[in-house]
Amino acid sequence: MSSPSDRPLPPLSGPVPGEDEDDRLRPGEVAAPLPERFDAGLFYIGRIRTPWTRRGDCPRNARQSDAVCTIEVDERFAAGLTGVESCTHLLVLYWMHRARRDLVVQAPRHYGEPRGTFALRSPVRPNPVAASVVKLLGVEGPRLSVVGLDCLDGTPLVDIKPYFASTDAVGDAVVGWHAARTA
């Protein structure tokens, strides 16, 4: 079995809507036309290496996996890792490059009724930015070993920040529709 870093990187463009069975509109879903031009640009600062190459194999939630993944920071940004070894946890932002970007209402398989994209944690969104709090296991040069990711191998890395439990955790936060569903 090849290691994640031996595999070729996937393309950076997303899927063609409706091309993949997972990308077809479900009942209740609404797609919006995308703008012809982008409002802003960003730099990918590296790639994330994971064991998952297909969306169907990827965990739906980062906390559902204990797989050790590698964050590879591009050499030009490696100095930005100075001091990160003192952190136990990091907030990792990444670009879900293979996700659809046109759905504004989605009907998730596991939630039943349609919901607005901004009421969901789905990677399908106009700007497919994902965030995970990961446990830092080790730092070796520009590579971080972590646990707590839910993305495909080769996913572009957008940013890394230290996780501060004192300011980042909100103990009384509630997602009403989810709380009602699990009650």
Protein Blocks (a to p, Z undefined) as FASTA:
>chain_A
ZZfklpccddfbdcdehkamklpccehiacddddfbdfbdcddfbdcddfbfbfklpcfb
fklpccdcdddddfklmmmmgoklmpfbdcdddddfkbcfkbfbdcdfklopacdfklpc
bfbdfblcdddddddfbdehjbccdehiacdehiacfbdcdddfklmpcfkbccfklmmm
mZZ
